[in-house]
């Protein structure tokens, strides 16, 4: 099961990964739905495109589950707007998600990069911790694949394991390079992150 498909204690069932993006953008404070769309687009839009209608549908679901609340705010000469904020439970859910590395390499491009962006917004320490945790998961997987290859039954199985191991080694190399660039204070090496 992927980290975003795990049911988090105290929440209702399985979470859609996009829910975490909506919860995450509220970590910095209350926002109107339109502002959420804009900020998410500016931050993670190159890897994850969430449309306005999708964000509003997610907000309605998250509010029904008690993870966000809204306040209706009047505006001069304009219709009132809903300002959304996290509940205590919503804050806990998103913070738990942010601290958990992804457990499937296929989730690196979308989910891990989203977590990394939010972690970097929160603090450099949180960002480094997430990268270290992700490295641990990837190195563990590389070791497990090496042991699995020793017991391969046929060539196709061995090729499949080699393919997966190559992807994991590339991911480990990328994560190590990312750590180096952060520790050397080279923000230009991570513009997209």
Secondary structure, 3 states (H helix, E strand, C coil): CCHHHCCCCCCCCCCCHHHHHHHHHHHHCCEEHHHHHHHHHHHHCCCCCCCHHHHHHHHHHHHHCCCEEEEEEEECCEEEEEEEEECHHHHHHHHHHHHCCCCCHHHHHHHHHHHHHHHHHHCHHHHHHHHHHHHHHHHHHHHHHHHHHCCCCCHHHHHHHHHHHHHHHHHHHHHHHHHHHHHCCCHHHHCCC
